Amino acid sequence: MKYLKTVLKSIAYTFVSLLVLTTLITVLSYFDIVKEQTISTLKIIVIIISVIIGGFIVGKNTKKKGWLEGIKQGIILITIFFILTLLLKTSLNIKMLLYYVIIIVSSMAGSMIGISKKKS
């Protein structure tokens, strides 16, 4: 039960940070502070930062094998995003697969950072 609570907490942190950072980029784009060419790069950076935050939470609350917990977290997030992709009837392409790889690697990195920063 504690593990499920930790995973749900990290997913919540991931989605909240994703929402906040996406809103920030939208506001910056609306006021023409950020150029249109930069937005595609910022979208990837937002995903990376959000998933690292969620992975950090998982890693901080686990005892060992942070990379494995990060992969589990990444797979859960990919499943959620894949279901959303199917519901929104968006086609699956190479770009989406690249996003999924970025999610797994970022989650793994965040979890490894979290486990190393954990107080013993």
N, C-alpha and C positions, 0 to 999 in steps of 0.2 A: 504494500500500500504506500509505503514511504517513497519507493522508486517511482510509482505512478504519479505521485504528488510532485516529485522533483521534475519529471518529464513535462507534466502539464504546466508547471511554473516556468520552465525554460521556454516552452512553446509560447506561453503568454508574453514573456519578455521579448521574444523574437518578433511576434506580431505587433506588439505595442511600439517597439523601436522602429519596425518597418513602417508603421503608420505615421509615426512622428517624423521620421526622416523623409518619407515621401511627401508629407504635407509641407515640410520645409522647402524641399526642392520645387514643389508646385508653386509656392508663394514666391520663391526667388525667380522662377520662370515667368510668373505672371507679371512681375514688375520689371522684367527684362534685365535682371541683374546677372542671370546666367544665360549664356548663349545657347541656342538650340543644338549646336554640335556637341556641347558639353553634357547635355542631358543624358544621352545614351551611356556615357561613361559613368555619370553619377548614379544611374540606375543600378549598374553593376556594383559600384562601391557601397550603395545603400544595402543591397542584398548581403554583401560580404560582412559589413559591420553588424547588421541585425542578426545574422546567423552566428557570428562569432560571439555576440552577447549571449545568445541562447546556449551555445556550446560551453561558454565560460560558466554559466550557472550549473549546467549538468556536471562539468568537470569539478567544480568546487564542492559538489555534494556527493561525489563518488569516492571510493577508496582506492581503486587501482584501475589500470587500463583505460586511461582517459581517451585514447584514440578510438577504442572500441565503442565507448559510450557516445563519442562524437559521431561515429558512423551510424549508430542506432538513431541518434537524434536527427541526423541528416536524412536518413531513410524515412523517418516519420514525416519530416517537413516536405520531402519530395512527394510522398503519398498524398499529403494534403494539397499541395500545389497541383499535382496531377489530376486529382478529383476536381479541383476548381477549373483546370484547363478543359476537362471533359464537359463540365456543366456549362461553361461559357462557350463551348463549341469552337475552341481555338485549335488550329491544326498543330500537330506535334512535328517539329522540325529540328534541324541540327542546332539551331540557336537555343531552343528549349533544353535539349540534351546537354549543351554546354552550361546552361544555368544550373541544371541538376548536378553536374560534376562540381561546379563552383560551390554549391550548397553543401555537398558532402565534405569537400576539402576544408571549407571555412568552419563547418561545425566541428570537424576533427581538430583543427588548429585551435579553435576556441576552447574545446574541452581539454586539450593538452595544456594550454595556458592556465586554465582554471584549476586543474589538478596540481600543477606546479606552484601555484600561488596559494594553495590551501594551507591553512595553519595546521601543523601536525599535533 
